[in-house]
């Protein structure tokens, strides 16, 4: 792969990370967040089962509304895709560049939340989103010129 191949994977990582947050927001509606995390995060299942049981938050996940289960599944799939793309980008590119692009997920979450969830940010928050995006680009370009 070319030395710029990391950008493709880092950008996909950012998109999937942003979708993870949006899908999780919809998925946790009406369900305990600990239980939602348990369903979404099979990798840490062994750690979450005792937590959910100890806090008395266990309920039958199959009794949850189908919409909740669908969005939790979409959130889990987005997480897996993000991690796959992130690690592939890390294998190909420099950590500072990959991470900078990956963090543009903050920008994408703000846009996706506006478009798909109708969430509104203040002008000051949008300025922060713009600064995060700009900072990620500057960091990524600056890291690439450091070679």
N, C-alpha and C positions, 0 to 999 in steps of 0.2 A: 504494500500500500504506500501511497505517497506520504510525504511528511505533513501535508495539509489534510490528510484523511481524518485526523483527530477532530477537526472542526465539524464535520458531518455528524460524528457520533456524539460530540459534546452538545451540539445543537439539539439533536434528538433527545439526549438526556434531559436538557432543559425543558423541552416540550412535554415529555412524559412526567417529569417532576411536577410541572405546573398542573397537568391533568390529574395527577395523584391528589393534589390538594383540593381541586375542584370536585372531583368524584367523591373524595372522602367527606367533604362538606355536605354533599347531598346524602351520601350513604349513612352518615351518623345521625341524620334527622330522625328523631323518635326512638333512638336506641342508645343505651349507655356506651360512652366512648371507649371504655375498657373492653366491653364485649365486641364493639366494632373493630378495635385494634386486634383482638384475638382472632376474629374471622379473617381480617385482612393480612395478618402477618403470621403466616404458618411457620416461618423460620424461628420465631421466638415463642412458639406455642407452649413449649415446656416451661417457660417463665411466666406466661400470662395465665395459664389455667389455675395455678395456685393463687395468684392475685385476684382473679375474678371470683374464685370460690371463697377466699378469705374475706373479701369485702361484701359478700352476699349479693353480688350483682349478676350471678349466673341466671340465665333463662334459656329456654330452648331456642337455639338460633334458627331452627326451621319453622318456628312459630312467628318469626319476624315477617313483616310485609315483604312481598317479592321485590318491590322497588328498592327497598333497603338492601336486600341481598345482592341485587344486580349492581347497584352503585358501589357496594363494598367490593364486589368481585372486579369491577372496572378499576377501582382504586388500587387493588392488589396487582392487577395486570399492568397498570401504569407504573407502579413501583418496580416491578420486575423488569420491565422494559427500560426504565431509567437506569437501574443499576447495571444492566447488561451494556447499555450504550456508554455509560460513564466509565466502567472498567475497560471497555474496548478503547475509548478515547484516551484513557490514561496509559494504556499499553503503547499507543502510537505517538501521543503528544506529550508536551511538558505539563507538569502538574499545575503550574500557575495559570497557564493558558486554558487548560481543560476546566479547571475549577472556576475560573472567571466566567467562561461561557456557561457552565452549568448553573451558576448563580443568577443568570438572566431568567431563571425560572421565577424569580420574584416578580419580574416585570410581566412575564406571561401569566402568572397567577392573578395579578391585578387586572389584566386585560380580560382573561377568561372569566374571572369572577364578575366583571362588569357585563360582559356579553351574555354569559350563560346563567348567572345567578342574580343579575340586576343589582349587584352591590356597587355602591357609589363611594368614591374617595374624594376628600377635600383637595383643593388645588395644592395645598402644602404636601399632602400625601403623594399626589401625582408628581410633584417636584422631586420628592424622595425616590419615587420609582424611576424617574428620568435620570437622576443622579446615580442610582444603582446600575442601571443599564449602561450609562456612559462610563462609569467607573469600570465595569466589567470589560467593555471594549478597550478602554485605555490600558488596563492591566494586561489584557491578552495581547494587544499589539506591542506594548512595551516589553513584555516577556519575550516575544518573538524576535525583537530587535536586539535583545541582550546577548544573542549568540555570536 
